[in-house]
Amino acid sequence: VHLVESGGGLVQPGGSLNLPCLAPGFDFSTSTMRWYRQAPSKPREEYYIAHIGIYGRYIDYADSVEGRFTVSRDNPKNTVYLRMTGLKPEDTAVYYCYAWTQEGRGYWGQGTQVTVSS
């Protein structure tokens, strides 16, 4: 199973990006989806920045992105999205999506780089 993130790039402070994560090969609709990030020269953050439950019934964000980032999912397309607005230089990181299935299996994507700089 390979999750595939895309949509990263270079953006100016205050700008926006939308990161899709395609997640084929397992029962996406019954899986919890999360986004994590890893800043330069730091380990991947232990706590997620965005969480969306099965059928979008429960959504949660880290305090650092609350009000600026929006997570959503499209089950027929096996895709989860992270809409990022009001980007700050401290948001610079590799962004990863993660799936947790009802069978108790976890899958990671390869990550997509987001750089916020003027």
C-alpha positions as CSV (number, residue, x, y, z in Angstrom):
1,V,0.0,0.0,0.0
2,H,1.4,3.4,-1.0
3,L,-0.1,6.7,-0.1
4,V,0.8,9.5,-2.5
5,E,0.9,13.1,-1.4
6,S,1.2,16.0,-3.9
7,G,0.6,19.7,-4.1
8,G,3.7,20.9,-2.2
9,G,5.9,23.7,-3.3
10,L,7.2,27.2,-2.6
11,V,4.7,29.8,-1.3
12,Q,5.0,33.3,0.1
13,P,4.0,34.0,3.7
14,G,0.2,34.4,3.9
15,G,-0.3,32.2,0.8
16,S,-2.2,29.0,0.4
17,L,-1.7,25.5,-0.8
18,N,-3.9,22.4,-1.2
19,L,-2.4,19.0,-0.5
20,P,-4.2,15.9,-1.8
21,C,-3.2,12.5,-0.7
22,L,-4.3,9.6,-2.8
23,A,-4.7,6.4,-0.8
24,P,-5.5,3.3,-2.9
25,G,-5.2,-0.4,-2.0
26,F,-7.2,-0.6,1.2
27,D,-10.7,0.2,2.6
28,F,-10.3,4.0,2.6
29,S,-13.8,4.8,3.6
30,T,-13.5,3.0,7.0
31,S,-10.0,4.3,7.8
32,T,-9.0,7.2,9.9
33,M,-6.8,9.7,8.1
34,R,-4.2,12.1,9.5
35,W,-1.6,14.6,8.4
36,Y,1.8,15.0,10.1
37,R,4.7,17.1,9.3
38,Q,8.5,17.2,9.7
39,A,10.3,20.5,9.9
40,P,13.9,20.8,8.6
41,S,16.5,19.2,10.9
42,K,13.8,18.0,13.3
43,P,12.1,14.6,13.8
44,R,8.6,14.1,12.5
45,E,6.1,15.6,14.9
46,E,4.6,13.0,17.2
47,Y,1.2,14.6,17.3
48,Y,-0.8,15.0,14.1
49,I,-1.6,18.4,12.7
50,A,-5.0,17.3,11.3
51,H,-7.2,14.3,11.9
52,I,-10.4,13.2,10.1
53,G,-12.4,10.2,11.2
54,I,-14.5,7.7,9.2
55,Y,-16.9,9.5,6.9
56,G,-15.6,12.8,8.4
57,R,-17.5,12.4,11.6
58,Y,-14.7,13.7,13.8
59,I,-12.2,16.4,12.8
60,D,-9.4,17.7,15.0
61,Y,-6.4,20.0,14.6
62,A,-3.2,20.9,16.4
63,D,-3.3,24.3,18.0
64,S,-0.5,25.5,15.7
65,V,-2.8,25.1,12.6
66,E,-6.3,25.5,14.1
67,G,-8.2,28.1,12.1
68,R,-5.8,28.1,9.1
69,F,-5.8,24.5,7.9
70,T,-8.8,22.4,6.8
71,V,-8.8,18.7,6.4
72,S,-11.4,16.9,4.2
73,R,-11.9,13.6,2.5
74,D,-13.5,12.3,-0.7
75,N,-14.2,8.6,-0.1
76,P,-15.2,7.6,-3.7
77,K,-11.9,9.1,-4.8
78,N,-9.8,7.5,-2.0
79,T,-8.4,10.9,-1.3
80,V,-7.8,13.1,1.7
81,Y,-7.0,16.8,1.4
82,L,-5.2,19.4,3.5
83,R,-6.1,23.0,2.6
84,M,-3.6,25.3,4.1
85,T,-4.1,29.1,4.3
86,G,-2.3,31.9,6.1
87,L,0.9,30.1,5.7
88,K,3.8,31.1,7.9
89,P,7.6,30.4,7.6
90,E,7.3,28.0,10.5
91,D,4.9,25.9,8.5
92,T,7.9,24.9,6.3
93,A,8.1,21.1,6.5
94,V,7.6,17.8,4.7
95,Y,3.9,16.9,5.0
96,Y,2.9,13.3,5.3
97,C,-0.5,11.7,5.2
98,Y,-1.2,8.6,7.3
99,A,-4.0,6.0,7.3
100,W,-5.1,3.9,10.2
101,T,-7.4,1.0,9.2
102,Q,-10.0,-0.8,11.2
103,E,-7.8,-3.9,10.9
104,G,-5.2,-2.0,12.9
105,R,-2.7,-1.3,10.1
106,G,-1.0,2.0,9.5
107,Y,0.3,3.3,6.2
108,W,2.4,6.4,5.4
109,G,3.0,8.4,2.3
110,Q,6.4,9.5,1.1
111,G,5.7,13.1,1.9
112,T,5.5,16.4,0.0
113,Q,7.7,19.4,0.7
114,V,6.1,22.8,1.6
115,T,8.4,25.8,1.8
116,V,7.1,29.1,3.0
117,S,9.4,32.0,2.2
118,S,9.6,35.4,0.7
